[in-house]
Structures are given as C-alpha cells and as structure tokens.
Amino acid sequence: MGPNFLRRSLIYLVVLVALAAIFFAFFPFSPAVETGSLDRLVGMAKNGEIDRIVQQGEALTGMYGDTPVLKATFIGSTAELHHYLVGEGVDMDKLALEPQAPSGFNWGILINFLPLVLFGLLLLFLFRRARGAGDQALSFGRSKARLFSIAKSTVTFDDVAGVEEAKQELQEVVEFLKFPEKFTSLGARIPRGVLLVGPPGTGKTLLGRAVAGEAGVPFFSISGSEFVEMFVGVGASRVRDLFEQAKRNAPCIIFVDEIDAVGRHRGAGVGGGHDEREQTLNQILVEMDGFDSSTNVIVLSATNRPDILDPALLRPGRFDRQVILDPPDIKGRKAILEVHTKGKPLEDSVDLETIAKQTVGFSGADLANLVNEAAILAARRSKQATGMQELEESIDRVMAGPEKKSKIISPREKEITAYHEAGHALVARKLPHGDPVHKVTIVARGMALGWTRFLPTEDRYLWTRSQLKDKLASMLAGHAAEDLIFGEMTTGSHSDIEQATKITRKMVTEYGMSEKLGPRTFGRREELVFLGREVAEQKDYSESTAQQIDEEVHALIQHCYGVAKEILTQNRAKLVQIAQELTAKETIEGQELDTLFNQPAEESPPTPKRKKK
C-alpha cells in the first residue's frame, strides 16, 4: 500500500464519520424520555412505578431498573429533596435517591457541534487541495531540473575510464569552477557551453557528473525533452527558471541530456516547424548569450546526433567546444572493466586483457552490462566468485543473446550448422589477413543456430582492400561449405550474405576500391531540412554506371566466394574433422580449438551424402 492509498482511505474515513455524526445528531438512536411535573414524579414513586431517582443538579430522572421513565425539575439539594419526598408520603425505604455531581465537561454540546467541526475540517482539506492544484498550475512553467548537491556528487574522474582525452579537455572546466581568478586575471574566458558528442553508452552523462564531483559544485540535470510541452511558451519559461536557479547556486553546472530533442535545426518541419520547440531553443540561445564573465555557470550537454543541431547553438559564445567520446580502444576497455570489477570477487584465472580483446566495438555501457551478466551467471551457478567462463559467456549473451539449449534441432540441421560454422573458422584460419578464431559453437543463440567468434589482435581504424576481401571470404565460407558438402544451400547464410553485400557495395561506391570504376564515390548524400536534416542518398550517376556498379559488386562477391570454396575444397578433410568434432562437443574454443587446427586430418574421412542436384 502506497502513501496515496493511505491518504485516500483517510479522506473517505473522515467523510464517513462526518456523515454518521450528522445523522445521529438529527436522528438520535436512544429512545426519548418523557418530561413531566414534580408532582407526577412523586405519584409514580408512591405507586411503585419507579424504584429510584437520579438527581444531577436541578434535573431529576425517575428510573425503573436501568430504564429512564420520567424527567422532572427540582431546585434544591439532595437533603432538601429527601425531606420533600418524605413530606409527600413517599416510602423512602422503597425508593433510592442517587445524587450525581454535574460533569465538568458537557459532552452533549460536543456531540451537537461534532458534525459542524468535521464538516469544517472537510472543507478545509478540500480548500487546501484546490490551492495545491492552483500552485501546481502556477508551477507548470518552472524547471523540472534535478539538483544534485555537493554531498551527492560522489562521481569523480576516477570512476570514468576509457576517455582520457575527454577528461583532459574537461579538466579545464574543473579548474575554472575551482579557481576562476586563475583565468580571469589573464583575461581568459572559459567556454560557456561544452557539448559532449558520442555514440550511446560511451559515458557522456557519467562524465558530466564527474565534472561536478571533481569541482565540488551543484549539478543541475535535465533532459531536453522535459522542456517541451503541448502549450506554447512553457518550454521557454522552464529555460528561464532553470538558468535563474543556476545563477543563484553559482558556481554550478547545468547538464542537458539529449539536447537534440530541443536543439534541432530551426525550420526543420513543414510550415515552419514546431513553434514550442523553436521558442524553447531561442530562449536557450538568449540565456547562454546573457552570461557575463563573472557568472560561474557552465552548460554541459550530450548528444549522439550533432549533425542535426542548429548552427546558432554551436557558434562561439554558446556551445563553442565539442568533446568527442569515441568507443574505447583495447586499453580503454581494459580500464573500464577494471572500474566495473573493482570490489567484486573474481577468480584468479580472470584475464581482463583477454576480455578486452574479445569486445571490439563495445561501449562503456556494454562492458558494464557484460560484467553484470557475468556476476548473475556466477550467482546462478552458486559460485563464490566470477570466473573467466562466466565473463566469456556473457560476451556471447551481449552480442548474440542467451543460449537456447532447449531448442529442438533435428540431427540433419545440426550437422549442416556444424559444417557451416566449421567453414567460417577454417577459411578465416587459412587466410593471411583473417582474424584468429577464438570460439566455434552450434548452440543456438538469439536468432542464430551457430556462432563463430574471432579474437582480433588489434583495434582497426583503417581497413585495406586485402583485409576486406579476406573478411568477405570468411563470411561467405559457411555458404560455400554447405554447397561443397551437401550440394545444397540453406537459409542459414542469409545474414552472412546480407552483410557481405553491404560491405562489397561500400567498397565499390564509397571506398574507391574498384579497379574498373576507380577512386570515385557514387551517390550524393543530401540533407532534407523538412525531415529534420536527415540524409538520403541521391543518384548522381547514369544507368550504364549503375550497371557497372552491379557488375563490380557481383564480380567481387563471386571472387571472394570462389576463394572460400577453393580453400575448403583443398582442406576438405580438415573441414569434415572440425565439423564432426563440433557435432560431438557443440562448442570448441581456446587452446582446444588451436589443437584441433594443428593436428593432422584423416586422408579420406567419412562425409555426409550429397543431395543430387
């Protein structure tokens, strides 16, 4: 039960009690007692209709047992009442006289006024609720930024790894917030806005909080989408309120996450764009231009789409510095893994450098998820520490999804998958520019029935034509192995062929790697303002050139496919050996895989029957 449920229950209880009190005040439940004269009361006492008289002040109540019979009035004390009754001939031996002192508090008055009190409290509560709603309406234009105080800013640069250059760039911001006079004395002006640019998961938000933690200043955090509402002018009002709060808490940092939600190029919609979003952007531009050199407020923003931001937002004087956060290299990935495994129990066999080599292209968020998945696997297996097996398995989980051992696969499909994956592994092993094969498995993961994972020796930022051709050959090797062994092709090569076609077309149309067409790009990328500066490829070549492009793509794919087919034909015995071992064990990796590659194969191993074409 939440606090809202308890609050509503209390309101209903108060209303119910008020209604009950009003009902019983106007419709008393107790039976009414007749009021008569003192003489009548004396007569009833003589006739035995009452057996006692209760005196409370001037009020007399004749009682028969516990039932009140008649009420009367007598002015005098109890002794005087006794004397009066004796004089009237009442047998006092049969009549009891019970004096009662008057109560110090008149409960009858309280009962009579209780409904009014409860009704007044109910009106007061409803009035306060209405006033609260009014206050909420008045605060509609206030900023929704969350303020992290100095005590809560526990993140520092030590908690951020893999972005050393970015931390060096932001160190100046920290120095300015700590020692502004160091810069102002020389006439220097720190950038008013710093834009953090990078793919998702590279640590832009974490780095912004680390700057605030290093500088020891308050940190306002808000998302770009929180400025924009359905009512025009609300976003601009929230921007003004945010900057006013920041100036009152200066020195401080304003962090706007996903600023592209509000900072998109103006005029990016049909008919002039969204007025509310453009007014909000205009207010941001005005507020950032209004800072003077003595205002120690720095605006940090993060986006993964800097190409769609308005140019006025990026000009000097606003976001005049961009800090690029790239996916980490092998050294950065190892440092990130060390940060996320710090304080967590690990087995002695864990080698973070090996894990870093296997996670090419992983962002910081991916690596954090990898470590968490490994810890979950270790807990599921009732282990006391995370081992290398869990870390490597979590890589497969992050890249391809969890294992599906319960998936029922026929022996025939299992055999085809084994030869498919063995083809990938064997061709990559034989090619001079192929990456080392680290793991081959036919255990289904995600949408894939098998999985071949490579272990690059280094991070690549440039690819040569020879490297790309060897990559294409290894990608097409699974398809070639199916055709060579079974004389048939399956749909299992769909993803490989799709990726190979994309790479080949880029080699011809973007990288200038076609000997026939030469170093030229084909297809102009044009910005469409009314679609938010999205880019679309425009055809800038003739139909005959398009045919030549298709021919070059086809020839290059056929050449790489032929290379893979030739390697598999020459090493058919080794292909069969790897496939049979894979069928028996389902997964081969590491040293066991190297031993399998190096050991001699049978000259004439048994092969599956080919299907007649």
C-alpha positions as CSV (number, residue, x, y, z in Angstrom):
1,M,0.0,0.0,0.0
2,G,1.4,3.3,-1.0
3,P,1.0,6.7,0.6
4,N,-1.6,7.8,-1.9
5,F,-3.8,4.8,-1.0
6,L,-3.5,5.6,2.7
7,R,-4.3,9.3,2.1
8,R,-7.4,8.5,0.1
9,S,-8.5,6.0,2.8
10,L,-8.1,8.7,5.5
11,I,-10.2,11.1,3.4
12,Y,-13.0,8.6,3.0
13,L,-13.0,7.8,6.7
14,V,-13.3,11.4,7.7
15,V,-16.2,11.9,5.3
16,L,-17.9,8.8,6.6
17,V,-17.6,9.9,10.3
18,A,-18.9,13.3,9.5
19,L,-22.0,11.9,7.8
20,A,-22.6,9.5,10.7
21,A,-22.3,12.3,13.2
22,I,-24.7,14.4,11.3
23,F,-27.2,11.6,11.1
24,F,-27.1,10.7,14.8
25,A,-27.4,14.4,15.7
26,F,-30.6,14.8,13.9
27,F,-31.9,11.2,14.4
28,P,-30.8,10.1,17.8
29,F,-30.8,6.3,18.3
30,S,-31.6,6.3,22.0
31,P,-35.4,6.4,22.9
32,A,-36.9,9.7,24.0
33,V,-37.7,10.1,27.8
34,E,-40.9,11.9,28.8
35,T,-40.7,15.1,30.7
36,G,-43.3,15.8,33.4
37,S,-44.0,17.7,36.6
38,L,-42.5,17.0,40.0
39,D,-46.0,16.0,41.4
40,R,-46.3,13.4,38.7
41,L,-42.9,12.1,39.6
42,V,-43.9,11.8,43.3
43,G,-47.1,10.0,42.4
44,M,-45.1,7.4,40.3
45,A,-42.8,6.9,43.3
46,K,-45.8,6.2,45.6
47,N,-47.3,3.8,43.1
48,G,-44.1,1.8,42.7
49,E,-43.7,2.8,39.0
50,I,-40.1,4.0,39.7
51,D,-37.6,2.5,42.2
52,R,-35.0,5.2,42.3
53,I,-34.5,8.9,41.4
54,V,-31.2,10.2,40.0
55,Q,-30.5,13.8,40.8
56,Q,-28.0,15.7,38.7
57,G,-28.1,19.4,39.5
58,E,-31.7,20.6,39.0
59,A,-32.6,17.6,36.8
60,L,-34.4,14.6,38.2
61,T,-34.7,11.3,36.4
62,G,-37.1,8.6,37.6
63,M,-35.7,5.1,36.9
64,Y,-37.2,1.7,36.9
65,G,-34.2,-0.6,36.9
66,D,-31.9,0.7,34.2
67,T,-34.7,2.3,32.1
68,P,-35.4,6.0,32.5
69,V,-39.2,6.7,32.9
70,L,-39.8,10.4,33.6
71,K,-37.8,13.6,33.8
72,A,-38.6,16.4,36.2
73,T,-37.1,19.5,37.8
74,F,-36.3,20.3,41.4
75,I,-34.5,23.3,42.8
76,G,-32.6,22.3,46.0
77,S,-30.1,20.0,47.4
78,T,-30.4,16.2,47.8
79,A,-31.2,16.6,51.5
80,E,-34.0,19.1,50.7
81,L,-35.3,16.7,48.0
82,H,-35.3,13.8,50.6
83,H,-37.2,16.0,53.1
84,Y,-39.7,17.0,50.4
85,L,-40.4,13.4,49.4
86,V,-40.9,12.3,53.0
87,G,-43.3,15.1,53.5
88,E,-45.3,14.0,50.4
89,G,-45.7,10.5,51.9
90,V,-43.1,8.6,49.8
91,D,-41.8,5.5,51.4
92,M,-38.0,6.2,51.2
93,D,-37.3,2.6,52.2
94,K,-38.6,1.5,48.7
95,L,-37.1,4.4,46.8
96,A,-33.5,5.1,46.3
97,L,-32.2,8.6,45.9
98,E,-28.9,8.8,43.9
99,P,-27.3,12.2,43.7
100,Q,-24.7,12.7,40.8
101,A,-22.3,15.5,40.6
102,P,-22.6,17.5,37.3
103,S,-19.9,16.6,34.7
104,G,-17.0,19.0,34.3
105,F,-17.5,18.8,30.5
106,N,-20.8,18.9,28.7
107,W,-20.5,16.1,26.2
108,G,-23.8,16.9,24.8
109,I,-22.5,20.2,23.5
110,L,-19.6,18.3,21.9
111,I,-21.9,15.8,20.2
112,N,-24.1,18.6,18.9
113,F,-21.2,20.5,17.4
114,L,-19.2,17.5,16.2
115,P,-20.8,17.4,12.8
116,L,-20.1,21.0,12.2
117,V,-16.4,20.5,13.3
118,L,-16.0,17.5,11.0
119,F,-17.7,19.3,8.1
120,G,-15.4,22.3,8.6
121,L,-12.3,20.1,8.6
122,L,-13.5,18.5,5.3
123,L,-14.0,21.9,3.7
124,L,-10.5,23.0,4.9
125,F,-9.0,19.9,3.4
126,L,-10.8,20.4,0.1
127,F,-9.7,24.0,0.1
128,R,-6.0,23.1,0.6
129,R,-6.2,20.5,-2.2
130,A,-7.6,23.1,-4.5
131,R,-4.9,25.6,-3.5
132,G,-2.3,22.9,-4.1
133,A,-3.7,22.3,-7.6
134,G,-3.5,26.0,-8.2
135,D,0.1,26.1,-7.0
136,Q,0.8,23.2,-9.3
137,A,-0.8,25.1,-12.2
138,L,1.3,28.2,-11.3
139,S,4.5,26.0,-11.2
140,F,3.7,24.5,-14.6
141,G,6.3,26.7,-16.2
142,R,9.0,26.0,-13.6
143,S,12.1,23.9,-14.4
144,K,12.0,20.2,-13.8
145,A,15.8,20.0,-13.4
146,R,17.0,17.7,-10.6
147,L,19.6,19.3,-8.4
148,F,22.4,17.1,-7.1
149,S,24.1,18.8,-4.2
150,I,27.8,18.6,-3.4
151,A,27.2,15.9,-0.9
152,K,25.5,13.7,-3.6
153,S,28.1,14.3,-6.3
154,T,30.3,11.3,-5.4
155,V,31.3,10.5,-9.0
156,T,34.8,11.7,-10.0
157,F,37.2,11.2,-12.9
158,D,38.4,8.0,-11.2
159,D,35.0,6.5,-11.9
160,V,35.3,7.2,-15.6
161,A,37.7,5.2,-17.8
162,G,38.5,4.8,-21.4
163,V,38.0,8.6,-22.3
164,E,41.3,10.0,-21.1
165,E,41.4,12.8,-23.8
166,A,37.9,13.9,-22.9
167,K,38.8,14.1,-19.2
168,Q,41.8,16.2,-20.1
169,E,39.5,18.6,-22.1
170,L,37.1,18.9,-19.2
171,Q,39.9,19.3,-16.6
172,E,39.9,23.0,-17.6
173,V,36.3,23.3,-16.7
174,V,37.0,21.9,-13.3
175,E,39.9,24.3,-12.8
176,F,37.7,27.3,-13.8
177,L,35.0,26.3,-11.4
178,K,37.5,25.8,-8.6
179,F,39.8,28.8,-9.3
180,P,38.1,31.2,-11.6
181,E,40.5,34.0,-10.8
182,K,43.4,32.0,-12.4
183,F,41.7,32.5,-15.8
184,T,40.1,35.9,-15.3
185,S,43.3,37.5,-14.2
186,L,44.8,36.7,-17.6
187,G,41.7,37.8,-19.5
188,A,40.8,34.3,-20.4
189,R,37.2,33.2,-20.7
190,I,36.2,29.6,-20.2
191,P,33.8,28.1,-22.8
192,R,30.2,28.8,-21.7
193,G,29.0,25.6,-23.2
194,V,30.6,22.2,-23.7
195,L,29.0,19.7,-26.0
196,L,29.7,16.0,-25.3
197,V,29.3,14.1,-28.5
198,G,29.5,10.3,-28.8
199,P,27.6,7.1,-29.5
200,P,25.1,5.8,-26.9
201,G,26.7,4.3,-23.9
202,T,30.1,6.0,-24.1
203,G,29.7,7.8,-20.8
204,K,28.5,11.3,-21.6
205,T,26.2,11.6,-18.6
206,L,28.7,9.9,-16.3
207,L,31.4,12.3,-17.4
208,G,29.1,15.3,-16.8
209,R,28.5,14.2,-13.2
210,A,32.2,13.5,-12.8
211,V,33.0,17.1,-13.7
212,A,30.6,18.3,-11.0
213,G,32.1,15.9,-8.5
214,E,35.6,17.0,-9.2
215,A,34.8,20.6,-9.0
216,G,32.6,20.2,-5.9
217,V,29.7,22.3,-7.2
218,P,25.9,21.7,-7.5
219,F,24.8,19.8,-10.6
220,F,21.5,20.5,-12.4
221,S,20.4,17.6,-14.6
222,I,17.6,17.7,-17.1
223,S,16.6,16.1,-20.3
224,G,16.0,18.1,-23.5
225,S,12.5,16.5,-23.8
226,E,11.5,17.9,-20.4
227,F,11.5,21.4,-21.8
228,V,8.9,20.8,-24.4
229,E,5.2,20.7,-23.6
230,M,2.0,20.9,-25.6
231,F,1.4,24.5,-24.5
232,V,3.4,27.1,-26.4
233,G,5.7,29.1,-24.1
234,V,6.1,26.6,-21.3
235,G,9.5,25.4,-22.5
236,A,10.9,28.9,-22.7
237,S,9.6,29.6,-19.2
238,R,11.3,26.5,-17.9
239,V,14.5,27.5,-19.5
240,R,14.4,30.9,-17.8
241,D,13.6,29.3,-14.4
242,L,16.5,26.8,-14.8
243,F,19.1,29.5,-15.6
244,E,17.8,31.7,-12.7
245,Q,18.2,28.7,-10.3
246,A,21.7,28.1,-11.7
247,K,22.7,31.7,-11.2
248,R,21.5,31.6,-7.6
249,N,23.6,28.5,-7.0
250,A,26.7,29.6,-8.9
251,P,29.2,28.3,-9.4
252,C,27.4,25.3,-10.7
253,I,26.9,23.0,-13.8
254,I,23.8,22.7,-15.9
255,F,23.7,19.3,-17.7
256,V,21.2,18.9,-20.6
257,D,21.0,15.3,-21.8
258,E,19.8,14.6,-25.3
259,I,19.8,18.2,-26.3
260,D,18.9,17.3,-29.9
261,A,15.3,16.9,-28.6
262,V,15.1,20.7,-28.3
263,G,18.1,21.9,-30.2
264,R,17.2,20.5,-33.6
265,H,17.8,22.8,-36.6
266,R,15.1,25.5,-36.7
267,G,12.7,25.4,-39.6
268,A,13.0,21.6,-39.8
269,G,9.3,21.0,-40.2
270,V,6.7,21.6,-42.8
271,G,5.2,25.1,-42.3
272,G,8.0,26.4,-40.1
273,G,8.4,23.6,-37.5
274,H,7.1,23.2,-34.0
275,D,6.6,26.7,-32.5
276,E,7.0,25.5,-28.9
277,R,10.3,23.7,-29.6
278,E,11.7,26.7,-31.6
279,Q,10.7,29.1,-28.8
280,T,12.4,26.9,-26.3
281,L,15.6,26.8,-28.4
282,N,15.5,30.6,-28.9
283,Q,15.3,31.0,-25.1
284,I,18.3,28.7,-24.6
285,L,20.3,30.8,-27.1
286,V,19.3,34.0,-25.3
287,E,20.2,32.7,-21.8
288,M,23.6,31.4,-22.9
289,D,24.3,34.7,-24.6
290,G,23.3,36.5,-21.4
291,F,26.1,35.1,-19.3
292,D,28.8,37.6,-18.3
293,S,32.4,36.7,-17.5
294,S,31.7,36.7,-13.8
295,T,28.8,34.1,-13.9
296,N,30.4,30.8,-13.0
297,V,27.7,28.7,-14.7
298,I,28.8,26.1,-17.3
299,V,26.4,24.3,-19.5
300,L,27.2,20.7,-20.4
301,S,25.1,18.9,-23.0
302,A,25.2,15.5,-24.5
303,T,24.0,14.2,-27.9
304,N,24.8,11.4,-30.3
305,R,23.5,13.4,-33.3
306,P,25.4,16.7,-33.5
307,D,24.7,16.9,-37.3
308,I,21.1,18.0,-36.7
309,L,21.8,20.7,-34.1
310,D,21.1,24.3,-35.0
311,P,24.2,26.2,-36.1
312,A,23.4,29.0,-33.8
313,L,23.7,26.6,-30.9
314,L,27.3,25.6,-31.9
315,R,28.7,29.0,-32.6
316,P,31.4,30.5,-30.4
317,G,30.0,32.0,-27.2
318,R,27.5,29.2,-26.7
319,F,28.5,25.6,-27.2
320,D,31.8,26.6,-28.6
321,R,33.7,23.5,-27.5
322,Q,32.9,19.9,-28.5
323,V,34.4,16.9,-26.7
324,I,34.2,13.7,-28.7
325,L,33.8,10.4,-26.9
326,D,34.7,7.5,-29.1
327,P,34.1,3.9,-28.3
328,P,37.0,2.8,-26.2
329,D,40.1,1.0,-27.6
330,I,41.5,-2.1,-26.1
331,K,43.4,-0.1,-23.4
332,G,40.3,1.8,-22.6
333,R,38.1,-1.3,-22.5
334,K,40.5,-2.9,-20.0
335,A,40.4,0.2,-17.8
336,I,36.6,0.2,-17.9
337,L,36.5,-3.4,-17.0
338,E,38.8,-2.7,-14.1
339,V,36.4,0.0,-12.9
340,H,33.3,-2.2,-13.1
341,T,35.0,-5.2,-11.5
342,K,36.5,-3.2,-8.6
343,G,35.4,-4.6,-5.3
344,K,33.8,-7.6,-6.9
345,P,35.1,-11.2,-6.2
346,L,36.9,-12.6,-9.2
347,E,38.7,-15.8,-9.7
348,D,42.5,-15.8,-10.2
349,S,42.1,-17.1,-13.8
350,V,40.3,-13.9,-14.9
351,D,42.3,-12.1,-17.5
352,L,40.7,-8.7,-18.3
353,E,43.0,-8.0,-21.2
354,T,41.7,-11.1,-23.0
355,I,38.1,-10.0,-22.3
356,A,39.1,-6.5,-23.7
357,K,40.4,-8.1,-26.9
358,Q,37.2,-10.0,-27.4
359,T,34.9,-7.0,-27.0
360,V,35.8,-4.8,-30.0
361,G,33.2,-2.1,-30.5
362,F,31.8,-2.4,-27.0
363,S,30.9,0.8,-25.3
364,G,31.3,1.5,-21.6
365,A,27.6,0.7,-21.0
366,D,28.1,-2.6,-22.9
367,L,31.1,-3.5,-20.7
368,A,29.2,-2.7,-17.5
369,N,26.3,-4.9,-18.7
370,L,28.8,-7.6,-19.5
371,V,30.3,-7.6,-16.0
372,N,26.8,-7.6,-14.5
373,E,25.7,-10.5,-16.7
374,A,28.8,-12.5,-15.7
375,A,28.0,-11.9,-12.0
376,I,24.4,-13.1,-12.5
377,L,25.7,-16.2,-14.2
378,A,28.1,-16.9,-11.3
379,A,25.3,-16.4,-8.8
380,R,23.0,-18.7,-10.7
381,R,25.7,-21.4,-10.6
382,S,26.2,-20.9,-6.8
383,K,29.8,-19.8,-7.2
384,Q,31.6,-17.5,-4.7
385,A,33.4,-15.5,-7.4
386,T,33.0,-14.7,-11.1
387,G,35.3,-16.7,-13.4
388,M,36.6,-16.4,-16.9
389,Q,33.9,-18.8,-18.1
390,E,31.1,-16.5,-17.0
391,L,32.8,-13.4,-18.5
392,E,33.3,-15.1,-21.9
393,E,29.8,-16.5,-21.9
394,S,28.4,-13.0,-21.0
395,I,30.1,-11.7,-24.2
396,D,28.1,-14.1,-26.2
397,R,25.0,-13.2,-24.3
398,V,25.5,-9.4,-25.0
399,M,26.4,-9.9,-28.7
400,A,24.1,-12.7,-29.7
401,G,21.6,-13.4,-26.9
402,P,21.3,-16.2,-24.3
403,E,21.8,-19.8,-25.2
404,K,18.7,-21.8,-26.3
405,K,19.7,-25.3,-25.3
406,S,16.1,-26.3,-25.1
407,K,15.5,-25.5,-28.8
408,I,14.8,-28.8,-30.6
409,I,17.0,-29.0,-33.7
410,S,17.0,-32.1,-35.9
411,P,20.2,-34.1,-36.4
412,R,20.3,-33.0,-40.1
413,E,20.1,-29.3,-39.3
414,K,22.6,-29.7,-36.5
415,E,25.1,-31.3,-39.0
416,I,24.5,-28.6,-41.6
417,T,25.1,-25.9,-38.9
418,A,28.3,-27.6,-37.8
419,Y,29.7,-27.6,-41.4
420,H,28.6,-24.0,-41.8
421,E,30.4,-22.8,-38.7
422,A,33.4,-25.0,-39.5
423,G,33.7,-23.4,-42.9
424,H,33.8,-19.9,-41.3
425,A,36.5,-21.0,-38.9
426,L,38.7,-22.9,-41.4
427,V,38.7,-20.2,-44.1
428,A,39.5,-17.4,-41.6
429,R,42.3,-19.6,-40.2
430,K,43.9,-20.1,-43.7
431,L,43.6,-16.5,-45.0
432,P,46.6,-14.3,-44.4
433,H,44.5,-11.3,-43.2
434,G,41.9,-13.2,-41.2
435,D,41.4,-12.7,-37.5
436,P,42.2,-15.6,-35.1
437,V,39.3,-17.8,-34.4
438,H,38.5,-17.9,-30.6
439,K,35.3,-19.9,-30.3
440,V,33.0,-22.0,-32.5
441,T,29.7,-23.3,-31.3
442,I,26.5,-24.7,-32.7
443,V,24.4,-23.9,-29.6
444,A,21.6,-21.7,-30.7
445,R,21.8,-18.0,-29.5
446,G,19.1,-15.5,-30.3
447,M,18.1,-15.9,-34.0
448,A,21.4,-17.8,-34.9
449,L,21.8,-21.6,-34.9
450,G,25.5,-21.3,-34.6
451,W,28.2,-18.8,-33.7
452,T,31.8,-18.2,-34.7
453,R,33.7,-15.6,-32.6
454,F,37.0,-14.1,-33.6
455,L,39.7,-12.6,-31.5
456,P,41.3,-9.6,-33.3
457,T,44.9,-8.9,-32.4
458,E,44.4,-5.2,-32.5
459,D,41.7,-2.5,-32.9
460,R,41.4,-1.4,-36.6
461,Y,40.5,2.1,-37.7
462,L,41.6,1.6,-41.3
463,W,40.8,-1.4,-43.4
464,T,42.8,-2.4,-46.5
465,R,41.3,-3.9,-49.6
466,S,43.1,-7.2,-48.9
467,Q,41.7,-7.3,-45.3
468,L,38.1,-6.6,-46.5
469,K,38.4,-9.3,-49.2
470,D,39.6,-11.8,-46.7
471,K,36.7,-10.8,-44.4
472,L,34.2,-11.3,-47.2
473,A,35.7,-14.7,-48.0
474,S,35.4,-15.9,-44.4
475,M,31.8,-14.5,-44.2
476,L,30.8,-16.5,-47.4
477,A,32.7,-19.6,-46.2
478,G,29.6,-21.0,-44.4
479,H,27.5,-20.8,-47.6
480,A,30.4,-22.4,-49.6
481,A,30.8,-25.3,-47.0
482,E,27.1,-26.2,-47.3
483,D,27.3,-26.3,-51.1
484,L,30.6,-28.3,-51.0
485,I,29.5,-31.0,-48.5
486,F,25.7,-31.3,-49.1
487,G,25.3,-30.0,-52.6
488,E,22.6,-27.8,-51.3
489,M,22.2,-24.2,-49.9
490,T,20.1,-23.2,-46.9
491,T,18.6,-20.0,-45.5
492,G,21.2,-20.1,-42.7
493,S,23.5,-17.9,-44.7
494,H,21.0,-15.0,-45.0
495,S,22.8,-12.8,-42.5
496,D,26.3,-13.5,-43.9
497,I,25.2,-12.7,-47.4
498,E,23.4,-9.6,-46.4
499,Q,26.5,-8.2,-44.5
500,A,28.8,-9.3,-47.3
501,T,26.7,-7.5,-49.9
502,K,26.7,-4.2,-47.8
503,I,30.5,-4.3,-47.4
504,T,31.1,-5.0,-51.1
505,R,28.8,-2.2,-52.2
506,K,30.6,0.2,-49.9
507,M,34.0,-0.9,-51.3
508,V,32.7,-0.1,-54.8
509,T,30.6,3.0,-54.2
510,E,32.3,4.7,-51.2
511,Y,35.8,3.4,-50.7
512,G,37.0,3.6,-54.3
513,M,38.3,0.0,-54.2
514,S,37.0,-0.9,-57.7
515,E,39.8,-1.2,-60.3
516,K,37.2,-0.8,-63.1
517,L,35.4,2.3,-61.7
518,G,38.4,3.8,-60.0
519,P,38.6,6.1,-56.9
520,R,35.2,7.7,-57.1
521,T,32.1,7.8,-54.9
522,F,28.7,7.1,-56.2
523,G,25.5,8.5,-54.7
524,R,25.2,12.1,-53.3
525,R,24.0,12.4,-49.7
526,E,21.6,15.2,-49.5
527,E,20.2,17.0,-46.4
528,L,16.4,17.2,-46.2
529,V,15.5,20.1,-44.0
530,F,11.8,19.3,-43.7
531,L,12.7,15.9,-42.4
532,G,15.0,17.2,-39.6
533,R,18.2,17.3,-41.6
534,E,18.1,13.6,-42.2
535,V,20.3,12.4,-45.1
536,A,19.2,10.5,-48.1
537,E,21.2,9.1,-50.9
538,Q,20.5,10.7,-54.3
539,K,21.5,9.0,-57.5
540,D,24.2,11.1,-59.3
541,Y,25.3,8.6,-62.0
542,S,23.9,7.2,-65.2
543,E,22.1,3.9,-65.8
544,S,25.2,2.5,-67.5
545,T,27.3,3.3,-64.4
546,A,24.7,1.7,-62.2
547,Q,25.0,-1.5,-64.3
548,Q,28.8,-1.3,-63.9
549,I,28.4,-1.0,-60.2
550,D,26.2,-4.0,-60.1
551,E,28.7,-6.0,-62.2
552,E,31.6,-4.9,-59.9
553,V,29.7,-5.9,-56.8
554,H,28.8,-9.2,-58.3
555,A,32.3,-9.9,-59.5
556,L,33.9,-9.1,-56.1
557,I,31.4,-11.3,-54.2
558,Q,31.9,-14.1,-56.7
559,H,35.7,-13.8,-56.4
560,C,35.6,-14.0,-52.6
561,Y,33.2,-16.8,-52.7
562,G,35.5,-18.7,-55.1
563,V,38.4,-18.1,-52.7
564,A,36.4,-19.6,-49.8
565,K,35.3,-22.6,-52.0
566,E,38.8,-23.3,-53.1
567,I,40.2,-23.3,-49.6
568,L,37.5,-25.6,-48.4
569,T,38.0,-28.0,-51.3
570,Q,41.7,-28.2,-50.7
571,N,41.2,-28.7,-46.9
572,R,38.1,-30.9,-47.2
573,A,39.4,-33.5,-44.7
574,K,40.1,-30.8,-42.1
575,L,36.6,-29.3,-42.7
576,V,35.0,-32.7,-42.0
577,Q,37.2,-33.2,-38.9
578,I,36.2,-29.9,-37.4
579,A,32.5,-30.4,-38.2
580,Q,32.5,-33.9,-36.7
581,E,34.2,-32.6,-33.5
582,L,31.8,-29.7,-33.3
583,T,28.8,-32.0,-33.7
584,A,30.0,-34.2,-30.8
585,K,31.0,-31.4,-28.4
586,E,28.8,-28.5,-29.7
587,T,31.4,-25.9,-28.5
588,I,35.1,-25.7,-29.2
589,E,37.2,-22.8,-28.0
590,G,40.6,-21.5,-26.9
591,Q,43.5,-24.0,-26.8
592,E,41.3,-26.9,-27.7
593,L,40.5,-25.2,-31.0
594,D,44.1,-24.4,-31.8
595,T,45.0,-28.1,-31.1
596,L,42.2,-29.2,-33.5
597,F,43.5,-26.9,-36.2
598,N,47.1,-28.1,-35.9
599,Q,46.5,-31.9,-35.6
600,P,46.6,-33.9,-38.9
601,A,43.3,-34.9,-40.5
602,E,42.4,-38.2,-42.0
603,E,43.0,-38.6,-45.7
604,S,39.5,-39.9,-46.5
605,P,37.2,-39.0,-43.7
606,P,33.5,-40.0,-44.0
607,T,31.4,-37.2,-45.4
608,P,27.6,-36.8,-45.5
609,K,25.8,-37.9,-48.6
610,R,25.4,-35.1,-51.1
611,K,22.0,-34.3,-52.3
612,K,21.5,-34.8,-56.1
613,K,21.1,-31.6,-58.0
